[in-house]
Amino acid sequence: MAQAITLARPYARAAFELAHASGALAAWSDALIFAAEVAKDARVAGLGSDPRVLPAQLVALHLPQGMASDAPFAKFLGEVAEHRRMALLPEVADLYESYKRESESQLLVKVTSAMALDSAQTELLKTSLKRRFKREIELETQVDASLLGGVVIDTGSEVIDGSARGRLTRLASALTH
């Protein structure tokens, strides 16, 4: 996994720079998501390393419908295909999205709660996080009943554990030491 991310990083950076220079961050994002989904398909995955399949054929498979074969994104895919790195497209898309969010001063925050959050709780949490991190917040929520209560907030670089399970773990640790 770490090797795939290491190999994907220069491609993601190049894609971001090309998209940013042309002012087409959203279009490239959509195209990369499409190409990544195609690359994940088991029927397509084996073709990337098959020497009988030409790079142009790989590009045609991964190109979103209606996009010209001489578009900048198609040329980018051509470079990836020439180096037989099409399997890296899911990692490239993920890294690209993180670069895009960074450039737009957005922060993806993963919130795990014991119970589903309603819209008022979600908005209050977004407002609080926006004030703390001074960035626009994109929430990704999930429910984990094993937390017993509260929430765990993961920003990627910081984890705030406000769950009952986390508090009990810290209390048990303090009592045993």
Secondary structure, DSSP 8 states (H G I E B T S, - for coil): -HHHHHHHHHHHHHHHHHHHHHT-HHHHHHHHHHHHHHHHSHHHHGGGG-TTS-HHHHHHHHS-TT--TTSHHHHHHHHHHHTT-GGGHHHHHHHHHHHHHHHTTEEEEEEEESS---HHHHHHHHHHHHHHHTSEEEEEEEE-GGG-SSEEEE-SS-EEE--HHHHHHHHHHHHH-
